Amino acid sequence: MTSTVFETDTPDPIAYLDRVAATDPGRSYKQRMLAELDVPDGGTVLDLGCGPGADLGALAAAAGPAGRVIGIDLDRAAVDAATARTAGLPTVEVRLGDLQELPLPDGAADRARTDRVLQHVADPAGALGGIHRVLRPGGRLVTGEPDWGTLTVDHPDGDLSQAYTRYVTEQAVRNAHIGGRLPRLAAEAGFTVTAVLPITPVFRDVRTADLILGLERCTRRAVTAGYFTEDGAARWLDHLENGPFFAAFTLYVVVADR
């Protein structure tokens, strides 16, 4: 179940986040999120779940020299990496903290963003309530999350495609359908949802898709979890490697005002 096409080893989490940010789909949706955030000059911006800081520099540029950017992440290695990368940006501060227990006072910020973070937290609704608390009246949240129920990886045997998507949604991702639920959850947290923007990356090259989706690694785990037989997994991966390839999923960018 191995080949030279698929990445078999699990990448370092920081390297993986950097890699996604550097892809064409990654750059495209991040630029759209930044535009929708509409950062005011001199404003305070929160990057919640900032990871290794890929977006902190762009946020600092948007806020200007009188602005302030606070990145918060739960992972110490990511915080250390983000701190090192933004050492030359005096308006950026990176903190170790939990998105679900934000270490900030009420009304502390003008803008906040989350980027593919709420799919992993234990209580997305509670996290959105906390973000609502720390934004000032008139503040804005822009959050981008995939809905993995939209994942399509084409295969001549449709049952194998469905089994793969079921594994991803039922086992691989904690809140796999968060993208489609975000508008409701944001409204229930007290926000006014002003826009929902579907962004659908399309992959025609298996190597590019594998760098983001980890196709063989997920397939191996799906076998262990009982979603694929060994024979089914071998047929699945053989076509992905050698046949015409197509995959897509939809990420939803939700713009929510306080």
Phi, psi and omega in degrees: 000028180237158179200176176275354182277316188268146174277116187269330181272141177292125183288156172303135184304320180292318178297323179295314180297320177297320182295315179298318181297333184272350179286161177299313177298322180296313179298320185296310183286330177294320177296322178294319178298318180296319179297318181290333180294328175050060185295126178285146176300126181084006183280166175257125186238136177252130171251101190264116192080050189288347182059217182281009172092024183300332186253357186294322180296317179294322178294319179297319178296322180292322182283339178081175185294340178266359182273182180215134178237129179240117174262136180231132177212152182276342186265122183298317181298320179293318179298317179297318180295316180295322179296316179295319184289333183254018183301331180269009182246099187292343181269002183253133175232136179242131183235147170278124182188165183259126178304331183271354175220068189299126181277058184220149177284167177300142175062036186275343190222156175269328184220151175214150176222149165230145186225101178057036182253318186295341176294344184252344187280157182289327186224082181300322180297317177296322178297318179295323176297321178293322177294319177301321181296318187273354175272145176285157171305132185089357179287171184223140171247133170238122183231138180238122182219140175283154165249104187288350171294342178274357184296126174236122169237112189288143176205146178302330176265100184298334179295325178292319177299316180295322179296321180295314179296321177299318179299314181299315185283329185267336187233319193280326186238131185300307181245071191294334183257018186301325182304313181285344181264349185302316181302316179294314182296321178295318178296319180293336177278358177107359180278158167258113182280117184259342179200145172230116188245111177279130178236121186241099173291136178244131182243123175250352181246124186295325181294318178296316179297320183294328179297333180261319188265342181058057192299313182288321180300316179294323179296317178300318180291326178293326175297311179301323182278356176090012180275334177234146162278165176300319179294316179298319179296320179296317178294320179300308183290326180298318179290320180300324182283321192248341182266176172301133187249138173211133173212152178199156169207166182245131173252134181254126172262119182250127178255120187227126182257146179271000000 
